[in-house]
Amino acid sequence: MGREIRPKRVGPWPYPKKQEKGRIDNFEEVQIRYPEAEAIDEANRCILCPVPSCVRACPVNSDVLGMMRHIQQGDFDGAWKRIRETNCLPASTARVCPQLGSLCEANCVVGKRGDPVSIGMLQRFVSDWALEHNSYEEPKVESSSGKRVAIVGGGPAGLAAADLLIRYGHSATIFDAQNKLGGTAMYGIPNFHLPKDVLEFEIERLKKMGVEARTDIKVGSKISLEEIFDEGFDAIIVATGAKDVTPFQVEGGDLKGAYDAYEFLIKLDRMEYYKNRKQKIPFKVGKHVLVVGGGDTAVDAARTSLRLGAKQVTMMYRRSEREITAYRFGLESAKEEGVKVEFLQVPIRFIGNERGWVKKAECVKMRLGEPDASGRARPVPIDGSNFTIDVDTVFIAVGRGPNTSVQKKERIKMEKWGGIIVDPETYETSYPGVFAAGDVVTGETLLIKAMNQGRRAAQRVHEQLTHSKERLDLSQRYFTERYGRKAVQPM
C-alpha cells in the first residue's frame, strides 16, 4: 500500500490571494503566502516519489523532493538550501513560473487524483522564510581560478550564468544597459505580480557572492566586445534577452493613444511608479482600454490599466482560450479584477478623432483553421463579422523578438528572425570566445527556461576555461545521478 493521496491542496486553488475588492487600488502583491502550519500540511500531501517527475520537469532541476522532505520535518532552512542549489532566484521564480504546462506541478503524481502539490507556493514559503530569518546562506564558492567572464545582460539567463561561474571560482562581471540588474523580471513584470524588493534582495545576494555589476553600459555602442576582451576577460556570454517588439501593422496603429504594452510596463518600472503614484506618466490611460494579445505582457498591461484608473479594460485575443499563452493564474486574476477577455476577435483598424487620438477600433471575429508553424490552430477572419468598439487607449502586446543590438553591432551570425546562432553543444557563437544563451538565442520564453539556458552556457564556458574534455549535462548531474533515471531536459 502506498501513502494515501489527499486530493485537495491546502488553501484556495490556485493559491491564497487578496480579495478582489480594493486590489486594483494599489500595486501591492496579490498572492498571499502560506503560514507555517499550512505549508507543512500542504507538503505532507507529497508522497515523496522515489523518481520525482517534478524534478525532471523543472528546467533547472530544482530538488523539489528534497524540499518537501525538509518542510514535512519543519526544517525550512534545509528546504531552502535544496532549492537554492540550482536556482539563484528561488523567491522570484516561485512567483512568476507557471508551474503547469510541461513544468513541475503538471507532472506531479498527486495531481492525477486531484490537485497537484503546490510546489510553487511552497518554494515561495521557504524562500521568504529564509529571507526573514536571515538564513540566506549562499552555496559554497570554490577557490579563485583566476579566470574572468563577462556577461552581457543581467536578466534571468545572465544572473543564472553568473551564479554558476562564481561557484566554480571564476570571476563574473555583468554588463547591463539598465541601471539595475534583473532584465524583464525587473523592468516589465508589475510589482503586484513580482515585488521588486524580492528580486532586488536576491540580486544583492549574488553580488555578495562576488558577482560584479556594471550598469548603464550598452555593449555594442558604449563598449565593444573587443574592448571587453582587451580588459582581460577570458570569455563573454551574451544574454540580452527578448526586447525587440513584434510589429502589429494595422491602419491607425500610429494614432496617439496607441502604445506598445511592453514599453508601457518598462517605463512604469523605470519610474518606480509602484512606489510613488503621484508621478505623471508619459501615457494617456483613458476610461476605455483595449489590450491586443494573449500573453503575460497583455495580462499585466490590462491589470495595470485598471490600477491607473481605467473603467473598462478589454483584452482581445485572436485565438481561443485553449491556445492562449498567458500564465493561467494571472489571467484568472485579471478576470476577477474586472478585465473583460474576448477570444476569437482581433482589431483590423483604429479610427482617430480630429486631434489624432484613437477613439474607435474596428474588429473582426475569427474562426480556427489548420495549425500554423507554431502548431496552434491558425485564426481565420469570418467574412461580414466586422464590428466597432469605443476605445481611448490601446496597448499592443503581440510578442517580442530577441534583442538584436549586440549581434548587429558585432556582426555575430544570427537567424533571420534575429536570434543568435550558437553551436548546440558548446553555446559558442560565430565570434570566437563569445557564447550566448537565453531568449536572445531561443526567442521569448519563460524566465525559468532562460535560466536553464544561462546555466548550460556557463557550464560550457567553465569547461573551456579549465580545458576540460567533459561535457557535463546539468540535468544528468542533478537528476539522473541523484534519482537513477534518464532526464528529459526541457528546452
N, C-alpha and C positions, 0 to 999 in steps of 0.2 A: 504494500500500500504506500503510495506517495503522500506527500504533505497535502493537506486539504487546501483547495484553492478557494479563496474568498472572492466572489465575483465583482464586488463593488469597491471602488477605491475610497479612501478616506477623504471627506470633504466633497464639495461640488465638482462636477465634471465641467471643463477640463482642469480647472484649478480655482482656488478661492480668489475672489476679486471684489473690489469695492462695488457698492451699489451703483446702479446706472445714474440715479438722481444725484446731481452735483459733480459727477465725474468730469463733465466737459467744462467745468468752471476753472480748471487748473491743469497743469502739465505734470502732476504727480503720478507716480507709478500706480497702475491699475491692479496689477497682480498682488496678492497677499500671500506671504509665505506661511508654511506650516509652523505651529508651535511644536515644542519638543515631543510632547506625548503623541501628537498626531503623526509626526514624522516617523517615530518608532512604529506606531501602529500600521502606517502605510508600508514601511519597509518590511514588516512581518508578513505582508501579502506575497512577497517574493519567495519562490520555492527553491532558490539557490541552485539553479540548473547546473549540473556538472560541466556542460559545454554551453555557456551562455550565448545565445544568438544575439542578445542585445549588444554585447561587446564586439562581436563580429560585425554588426551593422553600423557601429559608430565609426565615422571617418577617421577619428584619432584613436580608436580602440580604447576609449575610457573604460577603466576597470569597474564597471557597474556592479559586478558580482561582489568584488571586494568592498565596495562602498556599502552595499546592502548588508553584508555580514557585520560590518562595524556599526552601522546605525542600529541594527537589531540588538546589539550589545550595549547601546548607549555611548559608544566610543566615536563621537563626532569628529574628533581630531584625526583619528585613524582613517575615518571615511573620507575626509577631505584630502588627506595625503594620497590616497589611492587615486582619486580623480585628478589631482594636480600632477601626477606622474606623467601624463601625456597631454594635458590641457592647461595652457598658461592663462586662459581666460575662463575659468570654470563658472564664476558667478554670472558673467556676461552671456556666455553661450547657453547657460541654463534658461535664461530669459528669452532669447531670440531664436534658438534652434527649435524647429517644429516638432522634433522627436518622432513624428509619424512618417507617412510616406514609406521610404525604404529604410528608415532610421530605427533607433533603439526601441521605442515603445511599440512600433508597428511589428517588431519581431519578438515581443515579449510573449512567452508561452502562456502566462496567466491571461493575456488578452484573448486567447482562443475560447475562453469560457466566460468572459466578462470584460471589465475594464482592464487595460494593461496597467502594470505598476507605474506610478507617477515618477518616472526616473528623473525627468527634468526638474520637477518641484523638489525632489529630494536632493538633487545636485545643488540647486539653489540654496536649500536649507543648510547643508553642511558648509557651503562656501561663505554664506552670510554669517554662520556661527563662528567660523574660523576668524573672520574679519573682526567680529565684535568681541571675541575672547582673546584677541592678539595671539592666535595660534597659527598665523600665516607663515609657517616655516617653509622656506623655499627648498626645492630639490638640491642635492649635492652638486657642486660645481667642481670639475676636475682641475688639476693644476694647469697653469698657463702653457699653451702650446707655442706662443709667440706669433701665431698666425692671425691676420686681420681680415675680416669680411665686412664689406659694405652692403647694406640692404637698401634698395631704392623703393620707398613706400612703407609707411608704418601702419598699414591696415592689418587685419587678422592674419593674412598669409605672412607678411613681413615680421610681425610680432612672434608668430609661431616658429619661424625660421631662426630668429634671433635667440629665442629661448633655448632651442636645441643646440645651437652653436656655442652659446655661452656655457652650457652644461658640459660640452665636450672640451672646454678650456680655451676656445678661440675668442678673440675679441670681435664684438659685433656692434657696428655703428649704423644706425638707421638715418637715412636722409629723407626728409618729407617736406612737401611743398606747403603744408598747412602749419599752423602754429602749435598744434597739438597732434600727438600720435593717435591712432585709432581708426583712421580711414573712414569708411562708410558707417562703421559702428559708432564713431564719434560725431561725424557730420552726415546725417541722413536718416538715422533712426531716432524718432522722437523720445523725449525724456519719459513720457508715460509708458513707453514700451521697454526702453533700456535706460535706466537712470545714469546720467553721466558720471556721478560720483562713484558708482560701482566700477565702471570701466576705467576711470582715471586712477582709482586705487590699484587695480590690477596692473595697469601700465607702470605705475610708480614702483610696484614690487619688482617688475622686470628691470627697471633702472637700478634698483638697489642690488640686483644680482650682477649688474655690470653692463647692461645694455646702454650704449650711448645714443643720445638723440640729437640730431642736428635738424632743427625745424626751420620753416620759411626758406627752404632751399629747393628750387626746382631743378632737378637733374635734367640735363639736355639743353638748358638755356643758361642758368646761373653757373652751373658747373658741368663739365662733360665727364663721360666715363673714363676717358684717357687721363683727365686731371685727377680723378679719384684714384686710379692706379698709381699715378705719379706720387700720391701721398703715402704710398707704401702698402696699400691694400693688396691682398693676395687673390681675392675673388670678389665678385659682385653678384648679388641676386636682385633681379628686377621683380618687384611685386607691387606694381602701381594700380592694380585693381581695374574695375569697370567704371568709367566715368563719362565716356562719350555717349551722349543721349541719342537714342534711336529716333530719327525724324518721323513726325506724323504730318504728312503733307496733304492738307485739305484746304479748300478755298476759305479764306478768312482766318487761317491759322496765325497770321501776323497781326491780327487786331489787338488793340490794347485790352488788357484783362485776360488774355490767354497766355499762360505761363507753363514752363516745364516744372513738373512736380518735384523732381529730384533737386533742381536748383533752388526751389522754394524751401524744401526741408533743410538743405545745406545752409542756406543763408540764415534761417532762423537759428540753427545750431551755432553758427559762427558768431551771431549776435548774442548768444546765450539768452535767447528770448524767454526760455522757460524760467529763468531767474528773475527777469525784470520785464513784465508785460506792459509797462508804460512806454516802452520804446516805440518809435514809429517804424513800421516795416515797409520795405520797398515793393509791396504788393497790395493791390486793392482786392480785398476779400469781401465780396458782396453778400447779399442775402440768399441768392440762388446760385449754388456752386455745382459745376459738373466736373467730375473726375473721370478721365478716359483711361481705362486699363484695368487689368485684373491681377496685378501682383502686389507685393508687400508695399511698394512705394505708393501705389494707388490707395491702398487702405490707410496708410499712415497720413497721406495728404488729405484724405477725406475726414479722418478723425481730427486732424489738426485744424481743418477749416471750421469744424464745429466749435473748437476751443477758441477760435478767433472771431466768433460771433455769427457765423453763417446760420441762417434759419432753416434752409433746406439744402441738403447735400445729396446729390445723386452720383453714384458710381456706375459707370456704364461699361460693360464687357461684351465683346462681340461673340464669344462662345458661351457654352452653358456652364452651370455651376460645377459640373463634373470636371471640366477642363481647367478651371481657374487655378492659377499658380500661387495665389496668396496663402500665407500662413492661416490655416482654417480658424484657429482660435482668435486671431486678430480680426478676421472677417466677422466672426460671431460678435466680438466686442463692438465692432463698428455698427452692426445692425442694432445691438442693444442701445447704443448711444443715439441712434436716430438716422444713421446713414441709409438711404434707400438704394438698394442694389438691383440694377436692371441687367438681365442677361440677354444674349442674342440680339443686341442692339449696338449701333455704332453711329457717331456723328459723321456726316459727309460734307457739311458746310457750316461755317459760323457766319452769322449775319451781324453787322455792326450798326450803330446809330450814326447820326450826322457828325459826331465828335470822334468817331473811330473806335469806340468802345464796343466790345461784344455785348449783344443783347438777346440773341436767339441762337439756337443750334438746330439745324435740320438733320434729322436722324433717319436711319432705315433699319428695319427689322431683318434678322438673319435666320438662316437655317443651316444645319450642319451637313456638309458633304463628305467626300472621301478624305482620308488622312493626308496631311501635308508632310513636308520634310521633317517636322518635329514629331510626327507620329500622332498628333492630335487631329481631330476632325476639322476640316477646312470650313470656315464660315462663308456662306454664300448669300448675297443680298436677295431679298424677296421683292420681286417687281411690284411696284404700286403700294409698298408698305411705308412710304415716307411719312414722317410726322415732324412737327416742330415743337420745341420746348423753350421756355424763357430761361435765360441764364445771364448772369452779370460777371461771373468769373469762371474760367476754365483752367483745369490743371491736366496736362498731358503726362501720362505715365505708362508708355508702351514699351519700356525696356531700355537697357543700356548696353553698349558695346565696350570692349576693352579700351582703357586709356592708351591712346596711340602716341602720345607725345615723345616718349623716350625712343621707341623703335623707329619713329620717323626721323628724329634728330640724329640718331646714331646709326641709321641705316642697318638696323637689325632686321633680318628676314622675318616677314610676318604673313599670316594668312590674308586672303582677300578681304575678310571681314575685320581685320585689324589685330587678331590675336598673334602673340609672338610664337614663332615656330621653335620648338625645343626638341632635342634628342629625347625620345621617350624613355630611354634608360638612364641618361645622365642629367637631364634637365638643362643641358648647356645649349646656348643659343649660337647663332652664326658668328657672334663676336666672341673670340677666344677668351676664356676666363670669366665670361658673363653668363649667368644662369637666370632662369625665370620661373615664376610659379604663381598660382592663384588665378584670379579672374582675368588677368592680362594674358593668360595662356588659354584658359578654358572657356572664357566668356562668363557672364554674370551667373553666379551660383550661390549656394548657401554659405554663410560665414564659416561654419564648421568644416565644409568641404574645402574652402580656401585655405584653412589652417592645415588640413591634411596635405595639400599641395606644398605649402611652405615647409612643413616638416620633411617631406620627401626630398625636396630640393636641397635643404640644409644637410640632410644625410649624405647626399651625393657630393656636396661641396666638402664636407668633412672627410670623406673617403679620398677625394682628390688631394686635399691638403696633407693628409697623412700617408699618401701613396699606398693606400690600401687597395688590394685587388678584390676585396669582399664587396658584394653589392647587397648590403643588408636590407631586407624588406621589413619595414617597421611593423606591418601587420603580422609578419612571421614572429617578430620578437615579442610583441605584446598580446598576441592571441594564440597562434599555433604552438609556440614553445610552452606557453602557460597552460593551455587547455587541450593540447594534443589533437587538434583538428585543423584542417586546412581553412584558412580565412579567405573570404571573398571581399577584397577591399573596394569600397565604393569609390567612384571617380568623381 
